[in-house]
Amino acid sequence: QVQLVESGGGLVQAGGSLRLSCAASGSIFSINAMGWYRQAPGKQRELVATITSGGFINYADSVKGRFTISRDNAKNTVYLQMNKLNPEDTAVYYCNKVPPIKVSGKDYWGQGTQVTVSS
């Protein structure tokens, strides 16, 4: 069964920090690269951070130096530590395989977690 459950979002002032967590079903997690995506209002969903099962990491330029992705393979969980948040980081954040899981031919997404950064 496919399962992606994101948590940890909230409202934070600019300059603040949040830590997101994502519990994924083992069938998704174990051998795949995992990523954090975000979708701001009126914008397309974008990939902001990727971590492979071997620990290779990549970040979008917009978050490099501020966000840190990590994973706990024993817990099938991926994390996103977000520091120095700014209002442009406001979005719904999703975790998923990279590239995203497909179910019945369509990208499958969890419910996401809302991050709102006030100025």
C-alpha positions in Angstrom: 0.0 0.0 0.0 1.3 3.4 -1.0 1.5 5.8 1.9 3.1 9.3 2.3 2.3 11.2 5.5 3.8 14.7 5.9 3.9 16.6 9.1 5.6 19.5 10.9 4.3 22.5 9.0 3.0 25.6 10.6 3.1 29.4 10.8 6.5 31.0 11.5 8.0 34.4 11.3 10.6 35.3 8.7 14.0 34.1 9.9 12.5 31.2 11.8 12.8 27.5 11.5 10.7 24.4 11.0 11.4 20.7 10.7 9.2 18.7 8.4 8.8 14.9 8.6 7.5 12.4 6.1 6.7 8.8 6.9 6.6 6.7 3.8 5.6 3.1 3.2 8.5 0.7 3.0 7.8 -0.2 -0.6 8.4 3.4 -1.6 11.3 4.3 0.6 13.9 1.6 0.8 15.6 1.7 -2.6 14.5 5.0 -3.9 15.7 8.6 -4.0 13.3 10.6 -1.9 12.6 14.3 -2.2 10.7 17.3 -0.8 8.6 19.2 -3.2 6.6 22.4 -2.6 3.7 24.2 -4.3 3.0 27.8 -3.7 -0.4 29.4 -4.6 -0.7 29.9 -8.3 2.6 28.1 -9.0 3.7 24.7 -10.2 5.0 22.2 -7.8 8.8 22.2 -7.6 11.4 19.8 -6.2 13.5 21.6 -3.5 15.6 18.8 -2.1 16.6 15.2 -2.9 18.4 12.5 -1.0 19.2 9.1 -2.5 19.3 5.8 -0.5 23.1 6.1 -0.5 22.9 9.7 0.9 23.7 11.8 -2.1 21.9 15.1 -1.7 20.9 17.9 -4.0 19.1 21.2 -3.4 17.3 23.7 -5.5 19.2 27.0 -5.6 16.4 28.8 -3.8 16.9 26.8 -0.6 20.6 25.9 -0.8 22.4 26.8 2.5 19.1 27.1 4.4 17.4 23.7 4.1 18.8 20.3 5.0 17.3 17.0 3.9 18.0 13.8 5.8 16.5 10.3 6.0 16.3 7.5 8.5 16.1 4.3 6.5 15.2 2.2 9.6 12.1 4.4 10.1 11.2 4.9 6.5 11.2 8.6 7.3 12.6 11.6 5.5 13.1 15.0 7.1 13.5 18.6 6.0 15.1 21.1 8.3 14.3 24.6 7.2 16.2 27.5 8.6 16.2 31.2 7.7 12.7 31.0 6.3 11.3 33.8 4.2 7.9 34.6 2.9 8.8 33.1 -0.5 9.0 29.7 1.2 5.3 29.8 1.9 3.8 26.7 0.2 2.4 23.3 0.8 5.3 20.9 1.2 5.1 17.3 0.0 7.5 14.4 0.1 7.7 11.8 -2.6 9.9 9.5 -4.5 12.1 11.2 -7.1 10.5 11.0 -9.7 7.1 10.9 -8.1 5.2 7.7 -7.5 2.5 6.8 -10.1 -0.7 5.1 -9.2 -3.0 4.1 -12.1 -0.8 6.2 -14.4 -1.1 9.4 -12.3 1.3 11.0 -9.9 0.4 10.1 -6.3 0.7 12.7 -3.6 0.1 12.7 0.2 -1.9 15.5 1.8 1.1 17.7 2.3 1.9 20.1 5.1 1.3 23.8 5.0 4.2 26.1 5.7 3.4 29.8 6.1 6.1 32.4 6.7 5.0 35.8 7.8 7.1 38.9 7.1 
